[in-house]
């Protein structure tokens, strides 16, 4: 329960701060809510995918010298994938990512 609470709250803070920043810059677009919901979902899915990989492959049982490079690489790969997915959704419209239309 703590894991999911932390995930949901942390990503809500991230998205909320992005919305606040857009508001301060007077960059509020009609589709901002859809974009932010998409980013929220992609963030949760990507970070959960990394956690699943860590648990499934038992990375936490590895020595620190072996664990750190895997975490750095895993974080970089998932971060890149998430950024590409978010960019695609923002460029083509959030509906394509959320419902396939």
N, CA, C and O atoms as a Tinker XYZ file with bonds, in Angstrom:
   404  protein
     1  N      0.823000   -1.200000    0.000000    73     2
     2  CA     0.000000    0.000000    0.000000    64     1     3
     3  C      0.869000    1.267000    0.000000    63     2     4     5
     4  O      0.541000    2.249000   -0.666000    81     3
     5  N      1.968000    1.236000    0.743000    73     3     6
     6  CA     2.869000    2.385000    0.793000    64     5     7
     7  C      3.455000    2.675000   -0.589000    63     6     8     9
     8  O      3.593000    3.834000   -0.979000    81     7
     9  N      3.800000    1.615000   -1.326000    73     7    10
    10  CA     4.360000    1.783000   -2.672000    64     9    11
    11  C      3.387000    2.550000   -3.564000    63    10    12    13
    12  O      3.776000    3.530000   -4.200000    81    11
    13  N      2.135000    2.119000   -3.618000    73    11    14
    14  CA     1.173000    2.754000   -4.515000    64    13    15
    15  C      0.814000    4.166000   -4.048000    63    14    16    17
    16  O      0.611000    5.056000   -4.873000    81    15
    17  N      0.735000    4.372000   -2.749000    73    15    18
    18  CA     0.473000    5.716000   -2.239000    64    17    19
    19  C      1.600000    6.665000   -2.647000    63    18    20    21
    20  O      1.358000    7.789000   -3.087000    81    19
    21  N      2.834000    6.187000   -2.491000    73    19    22
    22  CA     3.982000    7.007000   -2.871000    64    21    23
    23  C      3.983000    7.290000   -4.364000    63    22    24    25
    24  O      4.224000    8.423000   -4.782000    81    23
    25  N      3.716000    6.271000   -5.170000    73    23    26
    26  CA     3.667000    6.447000   -6.630000    64    25    27
    27  C      2.632000    7.499000   -7.013000    63    26    28    29
    28  O      2.940000    8.456000   -7.723000    81    27
    29  N      1.409000    7.312000   -6.539000    73    27    30
    30  CA     0.314000    8.205000   -6.929000    64    29    31
    31  C      0.549000    9.636000   -6.458000    63    30    32    33
    32  O      0.309000   10.584000   -7.206000    81    31
    33  N      1.016000    9.797000   -5.221000    73    31    34
    34  CA     1.245000   11.139000   -4.679000    64    33    35
    35  C      2.420000   11.806000   -5.384000    63    34    36    37
    36  O      2.330000   12.975000   -5.759000    81    35
    37  N      3.517000   11.082000   -5.570000    73    35    38
    38  CA     4.703000   11.680000   -6.199000    64    37    39
    39  C      4.413000   12.121000   -7.632000    63    38    40    41
    40  O      4.798000   13.222000   -8.027000    81    39
    41  N      3.747000   11.286000   -8.405000    73    39    42
    42  CA     3.430000   11.674000   -9.781000    64    41    43
    43  C      2.389000   12.788000   -9.805000    63    42    44    45
    44  O      2.411000   13.622000  -10.710000    81    43
    45  N      1.479000   12.822000   -8.834000    73    43    46
    46  CA     0.511000   13.924000   -8.762000    64    45    47
    47  C      1.227000   15.243000   -8.455000    63    46    48    49
    48  O      0.873000   16.285000   -9.005000    81    47
    49  N      2.228000   15.196000   -7.582000    73    47    50
    50  CA     3.005000   16.397000   -7.283000    64    49    51
    51  C      3.757000   16.862000   -8.526000    63    50    52    53
    52  O      3.792000   18.057000   -8.820000    81    51
    53  N      4.358000   15.926000   -9.257000    73    51    54
    54  CA     5.075000   16.269000  -10.488000    64    53    55
    55  C      4.138000   16.919000  -11.511000    63    54    56    57
    56  O      4.451000   17.974000  -12.063000    81    55
    57  N      3.011000   16.295000  -11.756000    73    55    58
    58  CA     2.058000   16.820000  -12.737000    64    57    59
    59  C      1.458000   18.136000  -12.238000    63    58    60    61
    60  O      1.290000   19.081000  -13.009000    81    59
    61  N      1.142000   18.188000  -10.957000    73    59    62
    62  CA     0.599000   19.424000  -10.391000    64    61    63
    63  C      1.569000   20.584000  -10.515000    63    62    64    65
    64  O      1.163000   21.708000  -10.812000    81    63
    65  N      2.852000   20.317000  -10.290000    73    63    66
    66  CA     3.838000   21.386000  -10.434000    64    65    67
    67  C      3.974000   21.805000  -11.896000    63    66    68    69
    68  O      4.212000   22.979000  -12.182000    81    67
    69  N      3.827000   20.868000  -12.815000    73    67    70
    70  CA     3.856000   21.217000  -14.240000    64    69    71
    71  C      2.660000   22.090000  -14.624000    63    70    72    73
    72  O      2.799000   23.051000  -15.381000    81    71
    73  N      1.500000   21.747000  -14.099000    73    71    74
    74  CA     0.308000   22.555000  -14.368000    64    73    75
    75  C      0.495000   23.957000  -13.779000    63    74    76    77
    76  O      0.185000   24.954000  -14.431000    81    75
    77  N      1.001000   24.028000  -12.548000    73    75    78
    78  CA     1.235000   25.320000  -11.898000    64    77    79
    79  C      2.224000   26.155000  -12.707000    63    78    80    81
    80  O      2.016000   27.353000  -12.903000    81    79
    81  N      3.299000   25.525000  -13.175000    73    79    82
    82  CA     4.305000   26.234000  -13.969000    64    81    83
    83  C      3.682000   26.772000  -15.262000    63    82    84    85
    84  O      3.927000   27.917000  -15.643000    81    83
    85  N      2.885000   25.953000  -15.925000    73    83    86
    86  CA     2.207000   26.404000  -17.144000    64    85    87
    87  C      1.268000   27.568000  -16.841000    63    86    88    89
    88  O      1.150000   28.499000  -17.638000    81    87
    89  N      0.603000   27.515000  -15.694000    73    87    90
    90  CA    -0.281000   28.598000  -15.298000    64    89    91
    91  C      0.510000   29.885000  -15.078000    63    90    92    93
    92  O      0.098000   30.954000  -15.531000    81    91
    93  N      1.642000   29.786000  -14.386000    73    91    94
    94  CA     2.474000   30.967000  -14.121000    64    93    95
    95  C      3.006000   31.583000  -15.410000    63    94    96    97
    96  O      3.154000   32.802000  -15.507000    81    95
    97  N      3.292000   30.746000  -16.394000    73    95    98
    98  CA     3.808000   31.231000  -17.676000    64    97    99
    99  C      2.686000   31.611000  -18.645000    63    98   100   101
   100  O      2.938000   31.953000  -19.800000    81    99
   101  N      1.451000   31.547000  -18.160000    73    99   102
   102  CA     0.277000   31.837000  -18.987000    64   101   103
   103  C      0.267000   30.969000  -20.238000    63   102   104   105
   104  O     -0.004000   31.439000  -21.343000    81   103
   105  N      0.567000   29.697000  -20.037000    73   103   106
   106  CA     0.651000   28.730000  -21.133000    64   105   107
   107  C     -0.414000   27.652000  -20.977000    63   106   108   109
   108  O     -0.182000   26.488000  -21.303000    81   107
   109  N     -1.583000   28.046000  -20.478000    73   107   110
   110  CA    -2.656000   27.078000  -20.270000    64   109   111
   111  C     -3.408000   26.910000  -21.588000    63   110   112   113
   112  O     -4.025000   27.843000  -22.102000    81   111
   113  N     -3.336000   25.689000  -22.115000    73   111   114
   114  CA    -4.004000   25.354000  -23.379000    64   113   115
   115  C     -5.265000   24.545000  -23.074000    63   114   116   117
   116  O     -5.384000   23.980000  -21.987000    81   115
   117  N     -6.191000   24.483000  -24.004000    73   115   118
   118  CA    -7.406000   23.701000  -23.773000    64   117   119
   119  C     -7.126000   22.218000  -23.516000    63   118   120   121
   120  O     -7.861000   21.567000  -22.774000    81   119
   121  N     -6.075000   21.689000  -24.121000    73   119   122
   122  CA    -5.797000   20.261000  -23.956000    64   121   123
   123  C     -4.790000   19.967000  -22.841000    63   122   124   125
   124  O     -4.296000   18.844000  -22.735000    81   123
   125  N     -4.480000   20.975000  -22.003000    73   123   126
   126  CA    -3.473000   20.790000  -20.960000    64   125   127
   127  C     -3.846000   19.659000  -20.001000    63   126   128   129
   128  O     -2.983000   18.868000  -19.620000    81   127
   129  N     -5.102000   19.575000  -19.613000    73   127   130
   130  CA    -5.525000   18.528000  -18.683000    64   129   131
   131  C     -5.312000   17.143000  -19.292000    63   130   132   133
   132  O     -4.833000   16.233000  -18.616000    81   131
   133  N     -5.665000   16.986000  -20.559000    73   131   134
   134  CA    -5.470000   15.691000  -21.219000    64   133   135
   135  C     -3.985000   15.333000  -21.295000    63   134   136   137
   136  O     -3.612000   14.182000  -21.069000    81   135
   137  N     -3.157000   16.294000  -21.604000    73   135   138
   138  CA    -1.714000   16.054000  -21.676000    64   137   139
   139  C     -1.184000   15.669000  -20.304000    63   138   140   141
   140  O     -0.391000   14.735000  -20.191000    81   139
   141  N     -1.606000   16.367000  -19.266000    73   139   142
   142  CA    -1.116000   16.078000  -17.917000    64   141   143
   143  C     -1.584000   14.709000  -17.426000    63   142   144   145
   144  O     -0.824000   14.006000  -16.760000    81   143
   145  N     -2.799000   14.325000  -17.739000    73   143   146
   146  CA    -3.282000   12.984000  -17.368000    64   145   147
   147  C     -2.463000   11.925000  -18.099000    63   146   148   149
   148  O     -2.136000   10.888000  -17.523000    81   147
   149  N     -2.132000   12.175000  -19.353000    73   147   150
   150  CA    -1.296000   11.243000  -20.112000    64   149   151
   151  C      0.093000   11.133000  -19.491000    63   150   152   153
   152  O      0.617000   10.029000  -19.338000    81   151
   153  N      0.685000   12.252000  -19.138000    73   151   154
   154  CA     2.000000   12.239000  -18.501000    64   153   155
   155  C      1.935000   11.515000  -17.163000    63   154   156   157
   156  O      2.851000   10.764000  -16.826000    81   155
   157  N      0.878000   11.725000  -16.402000    73   155   158
   158  CA     0.683000   11.039000  -15.119000    64   157   159
   159  C      0.647000    9.524000  -15.322000    63   158   160   161
   160  O      1.308000    8.776000  -14.602000    81   159
   161  N     -0.122000    9.091000  -16.298000    73   159   162
   162  CA    -0.239000    7.646000  -16.562000    64   161   163
   163  C      1.087000    7.057000  -17.049000    63   162   164   165
   164  O      1.496000    5.988000  -16.596000    81   163
   165  N      1.750000    7.745000  -17.961000    73   163   166
   166  CA     3.038000    7.257000  -18.474000    64   165   167
   167  C      4.070000    7.207000  -17.351000    63   166   168   169
   168  O      4.862000    6.267000  -17.284000    81   167
   169  N      4.071000    8.191000  -16.483000    73   167   170
   170  CA     5.000000    8.206000  -15.366000    64   169   171
   171  C      4.801000    7.026000  -14.433000    63   170   172   173
   172  O      5.763000    6.363000  -14.044000    81   171
   173  N      3.559000    6.767000  -14.078000    73   171   174
   174  CA     3.267000    5.637000  -13.197000    64   173   175
   175  C      3.635000    4.325000  -13.876000    63   174   176   177
   176  O      4.256000    3.458000  -13.261000    81   175
   177  N      3.256000    4.178000  -15.131000    73   175   178
   178  CA     3.543000    2.927000  -15.848000    64   177   179
   179  C      5.041000    2.698000  -16.015000    63   178   180   181
   180  O      5.519000    1.578000  -15.835000    81   179
   181  N      5.782000    3.742000  -16.355000    73   179   182
   182  CA     7.220000    3.560000  -16.578000    64   181   183
   183  C      7.963000    3.280000  -15.275000    63   182   184   185
   184  O      8.834000    2.410000  -15.241000    81   183
   185  N      7.639000    3.991000  -14.216000    73   183   186
   186  CA     8.331000    3.732000  -12.956000    64   185   187
   187  C      7.938000    2.378000  -12.375000    63   186   188   189
   188  O      8.757000    1.715000  -11.737000    81   187
   189  N      6.704000    1.967000  -12.588000    73   187   190
   190  CA     6.286000    0.641000  -12.131000    64   189   191
   191  C      6.981000   -0.453000  -12.950000    63   190   192   193
   192  O      7.333000   -1.502000  -12.411000    81   191
   193  N      7.176000   -0.211000  -14.232000    73   191   194
   194  CA     7.892000   -1.185000  -15.073000    64   193   195
   195  C      9.326000   -1.365000  -14.574000    63   194   196   197
   196  O      9.840000   -2.484000  -14.550000    81   195
   197  N      9.963000   -0.282000  -14.182000    73   195   198
   198  CA    11.321000   -0.385000  -13.639000    64   197   199
   199  C     11.312000   -1.168000  -12.330000    63   198   200   201
   200  O     12.185000   -2.005000  -12.101000    81   199
   201  N     10.347000   -0.905000  -11.484000    73   199   202
   202  CA    10.253000   -1.638000  -10.215000    64   201   203
   203  C     10.038000   -3.122000  -10.473000    63   202   204   205
   204  O     10.653000   -3.964000   -9.819000    81   203
   205  N      9.170000   -3.445000  -11.419000    73   203   206
   206  CA     8.927000   -4.856000  -11.745000    64   205   207
   207  C     10.213000   -5.529000  -12.223000    63   206   208   209
   208  O     10.490000   -6.670000  -11.854000    81   207
   209  N     10.990000   -4.837000  -13.031000    73   207   210
   210  CA    12.264000   -5.380000  -13.508000    64   209   211
   211  C     13.212000   -5.610000  -12.335000    63   210   212   213
   212  O     13.868000   -6.648000  -12.259000    81   211
   213  N     13.283000   -4.657000  -11.436000    73   211   214
   214  CA    14.157000   -4.774000  -10.264000    64   213   215
   215  C     13.767000   -5.979000   -9.412000    63   214   216   217
   216  O     14.630000   -6.743000   -8.979000    81   215
   217  N     12.484000   -6.144000   -9.176000    73   215   218
   218  CA    12.007000   -7.253000   -8.346000    64   217   219
   219  C     12.179000   -8.586000   -9.071000    63   218   220   221
   220  O     12.705000   -9.540000   -8.498000    81   219
   221  N     11.743000   -8.655000  -10.310000    73   219   222
   222  CA    11.781000   -9.909000  -11.075000    64   221   223
   223  C     13.207000  -10.417000  -11.273000    63   222   224   225
   224  O     13.461000  -11.619000  -11.191000    81   223
   225  N     14.122000   -9.511000  -11.529000    73   223   226
   226  CA    15.518000   -9.911000  -11.782000    64   225   227
   227  C     16.379000   -9.897000  -10.519000    63   226   228   229
   228  O     17.586000  -10.129000  -10.570000    81   227
   229  N     15.731000   -9.621000   -9.388000    73   227   230
   230  CA    16.401000   -9.648000   -8.076000    64   229   231
   231  C     17.639000   -8.755000   -8.017000    63   230   232   233
   232  O     18.685000   -9.145000   -7.499000    81   231
   233  N     17.495000   -7.578000   -8.548000    73   231   234
   234  CA    18.616000   -6.653000   -8.565000    64   233   235
   235  C     19.037000   -6.228000   -7.164000    63   234   236   237
   236  O     20.214000   -5.949000   -6.936000    81   235
   237  N     18.101000   -6.174000   -6.224000    73   235   238
   238  CA    18.437000   -5.715000   -4.883000    64   237   239
   239  C     19.330000   -6.703000   -4.129000    63   238   240   241
   240  O     19.894000   -6.365000   -3.088000    81   239
   241  N     19.455000   -7.903000   -4.649000    73   239   242
   242  CA    20.349000   -8.903000   -4.046000    64   241   243
   243  C     21.781000   -8.774000   -4.573000    63   242   244   245
   244  O     22.684000   -9.444000   -4.072000    81   243
   245  N     21.993000   -7.930000   -5.565000    73   243   246
   246  CA    23.315000   -7.765000   -6.169000    64   245   247
   247  C     24.197000   -6.864000   -5.323000    63   246   248   249
   248  O     23.703000   -6.039000   -4.555000    81   247
   249  N     25.516000   -7.027000   -5.469000    73   247   250
   250  CA    26.417000   -6.081000   -4.802000    64   249   251
   251  C     26.227000   -4.674000   -5.372000    63   250   252   253
   252  O     25.829000   -4.509000   -6.525000    81   251
   253  N     26.512000   -3.685000   -4.565000    73   251   254
   254  CA    26.286000   -2.292000   -4.946000    64   253   255
   255  C     27.000000   -1.917000   -6.242000    63   254   256   257
   256  O     26.450000   -1.176000   -7.057000    81   255
   257  N     28.207000   -2.415000   -6.440000    73   255   258
   258  CA    28.966000   -2.108000   -7.649000    64   257   259
   259  C     28.314000   -2.646000   -8.913000    63   258   260   261
   260  O     28.524000   -2.098000   -9.995000    81   259
   261  N     27.533000   -3.701000   -8.795000    73   259   262
   262  CA    26.803000   -4.269000   -9.932000    64   261   263
   263  C     25.427000   -3.627000  -10.066000    63   262   264   265
   264  O     24.923000   -3.442000  -11.174000    81   263
   265  N     24.827000   -3.291000   -8.931000    73   263   266
   266  CA    23.477000   -2.737000   -8.919000    64   265   267
   267  C     23.406000   -1.334000   -9.513000    63   266   268   269
   268  O     22.525000   -1.049000  -10.325000    81   267
   269  N     24.313000   -0.469000   -9.123000    73   267   270
   270  CA    24.247000    0.945000   -9.523000    64   269   271
   271  C     24.255000    1.128000  -11.041000    63   270   272   273
   272  O     23.408000    1.860000  -11.554000    81   271
   273  N     25.180000    0.491000  -11.793000    73   271   274
   274  CA    25.129000    0.670000  -13.251000    64   273   275
   275  C     23.812000    0.184000  -13.868000    63   274   276   277
   276  O     23.313000    0.788000  -14.817000    81   275
   277  N     23.254000   -0.900000  -13.335000    73   275   278
   278  CA    21.969000   -1.390000  -13.854000    64   277   279
   279  C     20.839000   -0.406000  -13.576000    63   278   280   281
   280  O     19.985000   -0.168000  -14.430000    81   279
   281  N     20.844000    0.159000  -12.381000    73   279   282
   282  CA    19.818000    1.148000  -12.054000    64   281   283
   283  C     19.945000    2.397000  -12.925000    63   282   284   285
   284  O     18.949000    2.941000  -13.403000    81   283
   285  N     21.175000    2.838000  -13.122000    73   283   286
   286  CA    21.402000    4.028000  -13.958000    64   285   287
   287  C     20.947000    3.753000  -15.389000    63   286   288   289
   288  O     20.237000    4.566000  -15.981000    81   287
   289  N     21.350000    2.625000  -15.941000    73   287   290
   290  CA    20.961000    2.281000  -17.311000    64   289   291
   291  C     19.450000    2.067000  -17.423000    63   290   292   293
   292  O     18.820000    2.553000  -18.362000    81   291
   293  N     18.872000    1.340000  -16.467000    73   291   294
   294  CA    17.425000    1.100000  -16.486000    64   293   295
   295  C     16.637000    2.385000  -16.388000    63   294   296   297
   296  O     15.639000    2.565000  -17.086000    81   295
   297  N     17.081000    3.279000  -15.523000    73   295   298
   298  CA    16.412000    4.568000  -15.375000    64   297   299
   299  C     16.533000    5.398000  -16.650000    63   298   300   301
   300  O     15.569000    6.034000  -17.075000    81   299
   301  N     17.715000    5.389000  -17.255000    73   299   302
   302  CA    17.932000    6.155000  -18.483000    64   301   303
   303  C     17.068000    5.617000  -19.623000    63   302   304   305
   304  O     16.452000    6.393000  -20.354000    81   303
   305  N     17.021000    4.296000  -19.776000    73   303   306
   306  CA    16.233000    3.696000  -20.862000    64   305   307
   307  C     14.750000    3.978000  -20.666000    63   306   308   309
   308  O     14.072000    4.401000  -21.603000    81   307
   309  N     14.238000    3.750000  -19.461000    73   307   310
   310  CA    12.813000    4.014000  -19.226000    64   309   311
   311  C     12.493000    5.502000  -19.290000    63   310   312   313
   312  O     11.420000    5.885000  -19.755000    81   311
   313  N     13.408000    6.339000  -18.830000    73   311   314
   314  CA    13.199000    7.786000  -18.943000    64   313   315
   315  C     13.119000    8.236000  -20.391000    63   314   316   317
   316  O     12.289000    9.071000  -20.750000    81   315
   317  N     13.991000    7.672000  -21.219000    73   315   318
   318  CA    13.963000    8.002000  -22.646000    64   317   319
   319  C     12.663000    7.527000  -23.288000    63   318   320   321
   320  O     12.037000    8.262000  -24.052000    81   319
   321  N     12.263000    6.301000  -22.977000    73   319   322
   322  CA    11.002000    5.776000  -23.521000    64   321   323
   323  C      9.811000    6.622000  -23.076000    63   322   324   325
   324  O      8.929000    6.934000  -23.876000    81   323
   325  N      9.793000    6.990000  -21.794000    73   323   326
   326  CA     8.698000    7.824000  -21.282000    64   325   327
   327  C      8.692000    9.193000  -21.949000    63   326   328   329
   328  O      7.632000    9.710000  -22.304000    81   327
   329  N      9.871000    9.778000  -22.119000    73   327   330
   330  CA     9.956000   11.094000  -22.768000    64   329   331
   331  C      9.492000   11.025000  -24.216000    63   330   332   333
   332  O      8.795000   11.923000  -24.690000    81   331
   333  N      9.874000    9.966000  -24.920000    73   331   334
   334  CA     9.413000    9.807000  -26.309000    64   333   335
   335  C      7.904000    9.620000  -26.374000    63   334   336   337
   336  O      7.240000   10.200000  -27.233000    81   335
   337  N      7.362000    8.814000  -25.469000    73   335   338
   338  CA     5.906000    8.603000  -25.450000    64   337   339
   339  C      5.173000    9.898000  -25.121000    63   338   340   341
   340  O      4.155000   10.214000  -25.737000    81   339
   341  N      5.691000   10.645000  -24.148000    73   339   342
   342  CA     5.065000   11.915000  -23.796000    64   341   343
   343  C      5.152000   12.905000  -24.951000    63   342   344   345
   344  O      4.182000   13.600000  -25.254000    81   343
   345  N      6.314000   12.967000  -25.593000    73   343   346
   346  CA     6.475000   13.859000  -26.738000    64   345   347
   347  C      5.532000   13.511000  -27.867000    63   346   348   349
   348  O      4.949000   14.395000  -28.494000    81   347
   349  N      5.381000   12.224000  -28.127000    73   347   350
   350  CA     4.458000   11.773000  -29.168000    64   349   351
   351  C      3.030000   12.173000  -28.831000    63   350   352   353
   352  O      2.284000   12.628000  -29.698000    81   351
   353  N      2.660000   12.005000  -27.587000    73   351   354
   354  CA     1.303000   12.370000  -27.176000    64   353   355
   355  C      1.063000   13.870000  -27.269000    63   354   356   357
   356  O     -0.017000   14.303000  -27.670000    81   355
   357  N      2.050000   14.654000  -26.904000    73   355   358
   358  CA     1.890000   16.109000  -26.964000    64   357   359
   359  C      1.833000   16.579000  -28.416000    63   358   360   361
   360  O      1.044000   17.463000  -28.749000    81   359
   361  N      2.665000   15.992000  -29.288000    73   359   362
   362  CA     2.706000   16.412000  -30.689000    64   361   363
   363  C      1.482000   15.962000  -31.474000    63   362   364   365
   364  O      0.954000   16.721000  -32.286000    81   363
   365  N      1.028000   14.739000  -31.241000    73   363   366
   366  CA    -0.077000   14.203000  -32.035000    64   365   367
   367  C     -1.414000   14.328000  -31.333000    63   366   368   369
   368  O     -2.454000   14.041000  -31.926000    81   367
   369  N     -1.400000   14.748000  -30.096000    73   367   370
   370  CA    -2.636000   14.881000  -29.335000    64   369   371
   371  C     -2.766000   13.724000  -28.369000    63   370   372   373
   372  O     -2.467000   12.583000  -28.720000    81   371
   373  N     -3.211000   14.007000  -27.150000    73   371   374
   374  CA    -3.278000   12.986000  -26.120000    64   373   375
   375  C     -4.267000   11.871000  -26.409000    63   374   376   377
   376  O     -4.142000   10.782000  -25.847000    81   375
   377  N     -5.236000   12.110000  -27.262000    73   375   378
   378  CA    -6.219000   11.055000  -27.523000    64   377   379
   379  C     -5.579000    9.828000  -28.146000    63   378   380   381
   380  O     -6.012000    8.708000  -27.873000    81   379
   381  N     -4.555000   10.010000  -28.979000    73   379   382
   382  CA    -3.928000    8.868000  -29.621000    64   381   383
   383  C     -3.308000    7.923000  -28.607000    63   382   384   385
   384  O     -3.278000    6.712000  -28.828000    81   383
   385  N     -2.814000    8.457000  -27.500000    73   383   386
   386  CA    -2.152000    7.628000  -26.483000    64   385   387
   387  C     -3.147000    7.064000  -25.497000    63   386   388   389
   388  O     -2.961000    5.957000  -24.990000    81   387
   389  N     -4.190000    7.800000  -25.220000    73   387   390
   390  CA    -5.135000    7.362000  -24.175000    64   389   391
   391  C     -6.168000    6.368000  -24.679000    63   390   392   393
   392  O     -6.521000    5.421000  -23.975000    81   391
   393  N     -6.656000    6.581000  -25.902000    73   391   394
   394  CA    -7.742000    5.718000  -26.358000    64   393   395
   395  C     -7.511000    5.167000  -27.758000    63   394   396   397
   396  O     -8.370000    4.463000  -28.288000    81   395
   397  N     -6.382000    5.468000  -28.360000    73   395   398
   398  CA    -6.074000    4.914000  -29.671000    64   397   399
   399  C     -6.754000    5.601000  -30.835000    63   398   400   401
   400  O     -6.683000    5.100000  -31.957000    81   399
   401  N     -7.402000    6.714000  -30.619000    73   399   402
   402  CA    -8.093000    7.420000  -31.715000    64   401   403
   403  C     -7.266000    8.567000  -32.208000    63   402   404
   404  O     -7.679000    9.278000  -33.124000    81   403
